[in-house]
């Protein structure tokens, strides 16, 4: 089930929210768990059991670590290892088994028979979220909960279950025990959800038709390749930040405050700054649970650069089981290392501010060409087009969809560079902005009812 769908808007929410509000306070976690199971199990009910197993292992590991005293550090470490191996084992099997099998069959003289493993949606998000809990317990940042239902509610909560933001247990620990939903929280939640819905349906999906058209063809010309590259930068931002806005808005309606996941990343003046503004919950997760344990920058310069490279490569693989994701992560690692060698604070300070922002946006767009390509061969075709090796070409002809796609692209560019981000709009609470958003939300709902189903990009991760 996805947010931008008829079944979610007109069946799931109208049933789930009233039942949740009507439940006694002490049973609201149970009500939320049951709603989340229905949301997640709508696609494949059996994968609810997979999530239950993951949470049960982490609950038991955390409780066992909590029962250890200061003299039993080795035992605490063993229980942490149980959690990490179990989570990474599940993630590795479901997400990467097909990749390694396909790679083996492509190079080995004795190919093996292989039945494709179906990837559970959102497994990358809920395994990272659950694993962060046990790591924080091991570090002493949080105390292990005695309530299995609290932990299950934390991991399975439907707003952020399948595409983030990746929430830390300590961020919502108090709200799991007791939460109050006031009128301001509810209104902010509705406003944020509507903003995110409009981002996804009116901008991302409309621009996506242009991107899909170019990538579905072969040997794109210079104009088509660059237009598709910039269009995908707009599409993925509005798609994913739109989902995050909806998730955070739904969290407010349920009484939870999730962390902000995007802070105007396309206004960044370096790639390092982009990662401080883009998918913040993932970048901080990688920093706290991978980069810092590797040594961070508390070591030699060469080792610190190695830590950056490893973190970004693994971050790339986290996004998907394809070698292009590894290339994407490696690209970012190299760029961050190069920027650090030029100047730690602002490597492009010799340019005016507009030039810094534009150069960063171009570098980010080039990285997304790698990210969007489904194979190295497709990546090669796109790069040939962007280098002009296929000629100048022309702007893609989308027929009746052309004005909508190009119009959405222009509007998307104006929004990312000129309009305050969603949380700022919500805080300002301007009546005209709210009325305009509600009108656009109604328009987006009509679009959903009349168009084909288009899932969120990050659902496949």
Secondary structure, DSSP 8 states (H G I E B T S, - for coil): --SSSHHIIIIIHHHHHHHHHHS-GGGHHHHHHHHHHHHHHTT-THHHHHHHHHHHHHHHHHHHHHT--TT-HHHHHHHHHHHHHHHHHHHHHHHHHHHHHHHHHHH-SS----------TTHHHHHHHHHHHHHHHHHTSS---S-HHHHHHHHH-GGGTTT-----HHHHHHHHH-----HHHHHHHHHHHHHHHHIIIIIIHHHHHHHHHHHHSSS--HHHHHHHHHHHHHHHHHHHHHHHHHHHHHHHHHT-------S-GGG-SSHHHHHHHSSHHHHHHHIIIIIHHHTTTSS-HHHHHHHHHHHHHHHHHHH-SSHHHHHHHHHHHHHHHHHHHH-SS-TTTTS-HHHHHHHHHHHHHHHHHHHH-SSHHHHHHHHHHHTTTT--------GGGHHHHHHHHHHHHHHHHHS--HHHHHHHT-HHHHHHHHHHHHHHHHHHHHS-----GGGG-
